[in-house]
Amino acid sequence: MTVAFWCVFIACLLPILTAGVGGYYRGKQFGKADNKHPRAQYAQLEGAGARAYAAQQNAWEALPVFTAAVLIAHLAGVDAAKSAIAAEVFIVARVLYPIFYITNKDALRSLMFMVGFGACISLFVMAA
């Protein structure tokens, strides 16, 4: 399996890991997680908990774009070393993204979003 494919696997784990952080904040704010109505409880989160939930949602939203970019680059025959660099840049950006989001560092969060999105665009451009 290529490095870029391993990065897709890691990208699949990021929303799940971020959900764990959100669960921590739900427990901290509410005393326990409401498993019968989790979305209603998430909607009531404030501060870092609300930002953790938003970061999780964004991780789910970024996943199909990155997955498509990696697959298209692979199918187009892009050099594996070049696609690996773009994929690794995406992963680093997407690991930092929720950290900056939860700690309320909005400019750095936005920068990481743009870096990650740029990595996806570069994969599409390499495939062209």
N, C-alpha and C positions, 0 to 999 in steps of 0.2 A: 504494500500500500504506500502511496506517495505521501510526502510531507503535507501537501495541500489537503489530501483526503483526511489525514490525521487532524489537521486543523478544523475541518468540517466537523469531525467527531467532537473536538473540544468545544467548538461553537455550539453544538447541540447540548452540551452540559452547562453552558453559561447561564441560560435562563433558569435551569433547575437549581443551580447553586445560588443564584440571586433570589429565587423563591425561598430558599432556606433562610437567607438573611431577612427577607420580608416576614417570614414566620417568627423569627426571633423578635422582631419589632412588634408583631401582633401580640405575642405573649407578654412582652414588656408593657405595652399600652393597655391591653385588655385583660391580662391575667391568664388568658388561655385563647387558643384558636377556636373559632366557631366553624367546625367542619360541616355543619348543615347549611350555613349561609356564608361561605368564605368571601365571596365577592362583595357582599354587603358590608362585611367587617373590613375588608380592604378599603372600601370607599370611605370609611370613617377614620382611617389612619391619618396621622398628622406628622409633620416634620420628616425626620429621617426615614420613618416607616413608610410614609407616602412616597417618598423619593425612591426607596428600595423597590416598592411595587411598580412604580413607573419605569425604573431601570429594567426590571424583569420584563415588562411588556415590550420595551424597546428591544431587548435581546431577542424576543420571539419575532419581532418585526424585521430585524436585521438578518436573521437566520436564512430565510429563503433567498434573499438577494445574494448573500455570500455563497450559499450552496450552488445556486445557478451559475454564478461567476466561475467557481472552481470547476464545475462540470463542463461548462462551455469551453473554458480554457483547455481542459484535458482533451475533450473531443476534437478541438481545433488543432491539437498537436503542439501546444505551447510547451517550450522547454520546461521540464519539471523543476529545475533549479530556479528559474525565473518565477514560475507560479508559486513556488515554495516561499520565496521572499515576500511576495504580495500577501500570501495567506498568513504568514507569520506576523507581518505588520498589522493585518486585520485583527488577529488574536490579541496581540499586545494592546492595541487600541481598545478592543472590546473588553479586556480584563480591567483596564484602567477606567473605562467609561462608568461602570456602576460605582466604583470607588469614589470618583469625583462627583457623581450624582448624589450619592448618599451623604457625602460630606459637604454638599452644597457649594461646590466649586464649579459654578455654571460655565465660566469661560473655558476652563480646562475640559469639562464634560463636552461642550460643543466642539472643541478642537478634536477630541478623541472620536466624536461622531464623524467629523469631516475626514479624519485620517482613515478610519475604517471604511467609510464610503468610498474614499479615494482609492483604497486598496482594491475594492470591488470593481471600480471603474477601470483600474489598470489591468485587471484580469480580462475584462471584456475587450479592452483596447488591444491587448496582446493577442487575443483570439481573432481579431479582425483581419 
